[in-house]
Amino acid sequence: MTDSTLDKEGGCRCGRVRLKVTKPPFLTMACHCKGCQNMSSSAFSLSAAIPSDGFEVTEGEPVIGGLHGASKHYFCGWCMTWMFTRPEGIDWFVNLRPTMLDDAAWSTPFMETWTSEKLAWATTAAVHSYEALPPMDAYEALMKEFAEWEAG
């Protein structure tokens, strides 16, 4: 998602909750953990870490679902589409499910996490793979490399 493709809009399956993204992601990823498999009803979930000040819900009111734990997983209260997550203690980005955007073709995962729990047949085009999560001190370099990768 380069600067020329900003102001992306999207929404849940039924369209009752709509959102807008005005800043490019810090990272894109696929998570293979069992929790994401269950919540997405798929082999993995996709995420785009969007700066909080570049993300807004423009219509409707998402509800909290998932585990109802410290990290807040937001869903449409009508169609129950899992739309985005606000990770606990990290308020500077939102983990958007990029397939919520009307045009999600740009959303190739740059990294994949929790490959220790992935289904044997599940593959992605990710550049980096981690058995769990990357170490915290790796994120700065990953975000820099992602920006260069995105620029092409």
C-alpha positions in Angstrom: 0.0 0.0 0.0 2.1 2.9 -1.3 1.3 6.6 -0.8 -0.5 6.6 -4.2 -3.0 4.0 -2.9 -3.9 5.6 0.4 -7.4 6.4 1.5 -8.5 2.8 1.3 -12.0 2.0 2.4 -13.7 -1.2 3.4 -16.0 -3.0 5.7 -17.5 -6.2 7.0 -19.3 -8.8 5.0 -22.8 -7.2 5.5 -21.5 -3.6 5.2 -22.9 -2.4 8.5 -19.4 -1.5 9.8 -17.2 0.5 7.4 -13.7 1.7 7.9 -11.0 3.9 6.3 -7.2 3.6 6.2 -5.2 6.8 5.3 -1.6 5.6 6.2 0.4 2.7 4.9 1.0 -0.3 7.2 4.2 -0.8 9.3 4.1 -4.5 8.4 1.9 -7.2 6.8 1.7 -10.7 8.2 0.1 -14.0 8.4 -0.4 -15.7 11.8 -0.7 -19.5 11.9 -1.5 -19.8 15.6 -4.4 -22.0 16.6 -6.4 -19.0 18.0 -6.2 -17.2 14.6 -7.1 -20.4 12.8 -10.2 -20.7 15.0 -11.3 -17.0 14.8 -10.7 -16.8 11.0 -12.1 -20.3 10.2 -9.1 -20.6 8.0 -5.5 -21.9 8.0 -4.1 -18.5 9.2 -5.2 -14.9 9.7 -3.9 -11.9 7.7 -3.0 -8.6 9.4 -1.7 -5.2 8.3 -0.3 -3.2 11.2 -1.8 0.2 10.5 -0.8 3.4 12.4 -3.6 4.2 14.8 -3.8 7.8 13.5 -4.3 6.4 9.9 -7.3 4.2 10.8 -10.9 5.0 11.6 -14.3 3.3 11.7 -16.5 5.5 9.6 -19.8 3.8 10.0 -21.4 1.4 12.5 -20.1 0.2 15.8 -17.8 -2.9 16.0 -18.1 -5.1 19.0 -15.5 -7.0 21.0 -15.3 -10.7 20.4 -12.8 -13.5 20.4 -11.3 -14.2 23.8 -12.5 -11.0 25.4 -9.1 -10.7 26.9 -6.5 -7.9 27.1 -6.1 -7.6 23.3 -9.4 -6.5 21.8 -10.7 -8.3 18.8 -13.3 -6.2 17.0 -16.2 -7.8 14.9 -19.3 -6.6 13.2 -22.1 -7.3 15.7 -24.4 -8.3 12.9 -22.4 -10.6 10.5 -19.7 -11.4 13.1 -16.8 -10.7 10.7 -13.5 -10.4 12.5 -12.3 -6.9 11.3 -9.4 -5.7 13.4 -7.5 -6.1 16.7 -6.1 -3.6 19.1 -3.2 -5.4 20.8 -2.8 -5.0 24.5 -0.6 -2.2 25.6 0.3 -1.1 22.0 -1.9 1.8 21.1 0.1 3.2 18.2 -1.2 0.6 15.7 -4.2 -1.4 14.8 -4.0 -4.9 13.3 -6.4 -4.7 10.4 -7.6 -7.8 8.6 -6.6 -6.4 5.2 -9.3 -8.4 3.4 -11.8 -6.0 5.0 -10.6 -3.4 2.5 -12.6 -3.2 -0.8 -9.3 -3.7 -2.6 -7.0 -6.1 -0.7 -4.9 -7.2 -3.6 -1.8 -5.4 -2.2 -1.9 -7.3 1.1 0.8 -9.9 0.6 2.2 -11.0 4.0 5.8 -9.8 4.6 6.2 -12.2 7.6 4.5 -15.1 9.1 4.3 -16.0 12.8 3.5 -19.1 14.8 4.6 -21.4 12.1 5.1 -24.0 14.9 1.2 -24.3 14.8 0.6 -24.0 11.1 -1.2 -26.6 9.1 1.3 -28.6 7.1 -0.2 -27.6 3.7 -0.5 -23.9 4.5 2.0 -21.7 2.6 2.4 -18.0 2.1 4.7 -15.7 0.2 6.1 -14.3 3.4 9.8 -13.1 3.3 10.3 -14.0 7.0 9.0 -16.9 9.1 9.0 -17.3 12.8 8.1 -20.3 14.9 6.4 -18.0 17.4 6.7 -14.2 17.4 9.9 -12.3 16.3 11.9 -11.0 19.2 10.9 -7.4 20.2 14.2 -6.0 19.2 13.7 -7.3 15.6 10.7 -5.2 14.8 12.5 -2.0 14.0 14.6 -3.7 11.3 11.6 -5.6 10.0 9.6 -2.4 9.6 12.4 -0.8 7.8 12.9 -3.8 5.5 9.1 -3.9 4.9 9.0 -0.3 3.8 11.8 -1.0 1.3 10.1 -4.2 0.1 6.8 -2.3 -0.3 8.5 0.5 -2.3 9.6 -2.2 -4.7 
